[in-house]
Each structure stands twice: as C-alpha cells, then as structure tokens.
Amino acid sequence: MKKIEYSAKAKKDLKRYRHKAHDLEELFKLLQILAFGQNIPATYHPHFLHGEYEGCMECHIKSDFLLIWIDEDSSTIRVLRLGSHSELFKKY
C-alpha cells in the first residue's frame, strides 16, 4: 500500500472543504484506490496535466471538485491540490 502525503496547499484546500462531508467522502474513497495501486474508474475522468502541473494527474471527484496528485515513487502518492477549476487554474 502506498503512503499518501499532502502538500501545504492541499492541507489548506482540505480545511476549506471540511464542511462538505460528501465531497470528502468521495475524495477519501479515491485516495484509497490510489493507495492500493488500483486503476481509477473512468467515471472520475483521470488524465495527465500540462503547463504548471506537467507530469501530474488530475481527476474529477465531482463535476467541479478536482484532485491533483503525483506518484512520487513506488511507495508515495503526493496530493498537490483540491478544488474547483476556477480555484486551481486561475489566470491572472
């Protein structure tokens, strides 16, 4: 089983979503799938990202609740960000 680590930004994102229990329940189900090295169901629309998050993966926990992570090595999943499209991909 892989270890799940959270970036500082992901920890802040988790705090922001703490009142949305159903979204977090879905998130933790997905993290369990990742930790056990299983394939992510297509309903989550997993895909690689480009640009700022080149090499990272993204999936849709809900239509506008996203998870961005990277498989750092064979034993660690690093959660980078959680949030909506507008929160994660702002153009300044």
Contact map, one row per residue, 1 for C-alpha under 8 A:
11100000000000000000000000000000001110000000000000000000000000000000000000100000000000000000
11110000000000000000000000000000011110000000000000000000000000000000000001111000000000000000
11111000000000000000000000000000001000000000000000000000000000000000000000111000000000000000
01111100000000000000000000000010001000000000000000000000000000000000000000011110000000000000
00111110000000000000000000000000000000000000000000000000000000000000000000011110000000000000
00011111111000000000000000000000000000000000000000000000000000000000000000000111000000000000
00001111111000000000000000000000000000000000000000000000000000000000000000000111100000000000
00000111111100000000000000000000000000000000000000000000000000000000000000000000000000000000
00000111111110000000000000000000000000000000000000000000000000000000000000000001100000000000
00000111111111000000000000000000000000000000000000000000000000000000000000000011110000000000
00000111111111100000000000000000000000000000000000000000000000000000000000000000000000000000
00000001111111110000000000000000000000000000000000000000000000000000000000000000000000000000
00000000111111111000000000000000000000000000000000000000000000000000000000000000111000000000
00000000011111111100000000000000000000000000000000000000000000000000000000000000010000000000
00000000001111111100000000000000000000000000000000000000000000000000000000000000000000000000
00000000000111111110000000000000000000000000000000000000000000000000000000000000000000000000
00000000000011111111101100000000000000000000000000000000000000000000000000000000000000000000
00000000000001111111100100000000000000000000000000000000000000000000000000000000000000000000
00000000000000011111100000000000000000000000000000000000000000000000000000000000000000000000
00000000000000001111111100000000000000000000000000000000000000000000000000000000000000000000
00000000000000001111111110000000000000000000000000000000000000000000000000000000000000000000
00000000000000000001111111000000000000000000000000000000000000000000000000000000000000000000
00000000000000001001111111100000000000000000000000000000000011001000000000000000000000000000
00000000000000001101111111110000000000000000000000000000000000000000000000000000000000000000
00000000000000000000111111111000000000000000000000000000000000000000000000000000000000000000
00000000000000000000011111111100000000000000000000000000000010000000000000000000000000000000
00000000000000000000001111111110000000000000000000000000000010000010000000000000000000000000
00000000000000000000000111111111000000000000000000000000000000000000000000000000000000000000
00000000000000000000000011111111100000000000000000000000000000000000000000000000000000000000
00000000000000000000000001111111110000010000000000000000000010000000000000000000000000000000
00010000000000000000000000111111111000000000000000000000000000000000000000000000000000000000
00000000000000000000000000011111111100000000000000000000000000000000000000000000000000000000
00000000000000000000000000001111111111110000000000000000000000000000000000000000000000000000
01000000000000000000000000000111111111110000000000000000000000000000000000001000000000000000
11110000000000000000000000000011111111000000000000000000000000000000000000001000000000000000
11000000000000000000000000000001111111000000000000000000000000000000000000000000000000000000
11000000000000000000000000000000111111100000000000000000000000000000000000000000000000000000
00000000000000000000000000000000111111110000000000000000000000000000000000000000000000000000
00000000000000000000000000000000110011111000000000000000000000000000000000000000000000000000
00000000000000000000000000000100110001111101010000000000000000000000000000000000000000000000
00000000000000000000000000000000000000111111100000000000000000000000000000000000000000000000
00000000000000000000000000000000000000011111110000000000000000000000000000000000000000000000
00000000000000000000000000000000000000001111100000000000000000000000000000000000000000000000
00000000000000000000000000000000000000011111110000000000001111000000000000000000000000000000
00000000000000000000000000000000000000001111111000000000001100000000000000000000000000000000
00000000000000000000000000000000000000010101111100000000111100000000000000000000000000000000
00000000000000000000000000000000000000000000111110000000111000000000000000000000000000000000
00000000000000000000000000000000000000000000011111000111110000000000000000000000000000000000
00000000000000000000000000000000000000000000001111101111110000000000000000000000000000000000
00000000000000000000000000000000000000000000000111111111000000000000000000000000000000000000
00000000000000000000000000000000000000000000000011111100000000000000000000000000000000000000
00000000000000000000000000000000000000000000000001111100000000000000000000000000000000000000
00000000000000000000000000000000000000000000000011111111000000000000000000000000000000000000
00000000000000000000000000000000000000000000000111111111000000000000000000000000000000000000
00000000000000000000000000000000000000000000000111001111100000000000010000000000000000000000
00000000000000000000000000000000000000000000000111001111110000000001111000000000000000000000
00000000000000000000000000000000000000000000011110000011111000000001110000000000000000000000
00000000000000000000000000000000000000000000011110000001111100000111100000000000000000000000
00000000000000000000000000000000000000000001111000000000111110000111000000000000000000000000
00000000000000000000000000000000000000000001110000000000011111111110000000000000000000000000
00000000000000000000001001100100000000000001000000000000001111111110000000000000000000000000
00000000000000000000001000000000000000000001000000000000000111111100000000000000000000000000
00000000000000000000000000000000000000000000000000000000000111111100000000000000000000000000
00000000000000000000000000000000000000000000000000000000000111111100000000000000001110000000
00000000000000000000001000000000000000000000000000000000000111111110000000000000011110000000
00000000000000000000000000000000000000000000000000000000011111111111000000000000111110000000
00000000000000000000000000100000000000000000000000000000011110001111100000000011111000000000
00000000000000000000000000000000000000000000000000000001111000000111110000000011110000000000
00000000000000000000000000000000000000000000000000000001110000000011111000001111100000000000
00000000000000000000000000000000000000000000000000000011100000000001111100001111000000000000
00000000000000000000000000000000000000000000000000000001000000000000111111011100000000000000
00000000000000000000000000000000000000000000000000000000000000000000011111111100000000000000
00000000000000000000000000000000000000000000000000000000000000000000001111111000000000000000
01000000000000000000000000000000000000000000000000000000000000000000001111110000000000000000
11100000000000000000000000000000000000000000000000000000000000000000000111111000000000000000
01111000000000000000000000000000000000000000000000000000000000000000001111111100000000000000
01111000000000000000000000000000011000000000000000000000000000000000111110111110000000000000
00011110000000000000000000000000000000000000000000000000000000000000111100011111000000000000
00011110010000000000000000000000000000000000000000000000000000000011110000001111100000000000
00000110110000000000000000000000000000000000000000000000000000000011110000000111110000000000
00000010110010000000000000000000000000000000000000000000000000000111100000000011111000010000
00000000010011000000000000000000000000000000000000000000000000001111000000000001111100010000
00000000000010000000000000000000000000000000000000000000000000011110000000000000111110110000
00000000000000000000000000000000000000000000000000000000000000011100000000000000011111110000
00000000000000000000000000000000000000000000000000000000000000011100000000000000001111111100
00000000000000000000000000000000000000000000000000000000000000000000000000000000000111111100
00000000000000000000000000000000000000000000000000000000000000000000000000000000001111111100
00000000000000000000000000000000000000000000000000000000000000000000000000000000111111111100
00000000000000000000000000000000000000000000000000000000000000000000000000000000000011111110
00000000000000000000000000000000000000000000000000000000000000000000000000000000000011111111
00000000000000000000000000000000000000000000000000000000000000000000000000000000000000001111
00000000000000000000000000000000000000000000000000000000000000000000000000000000000000000111
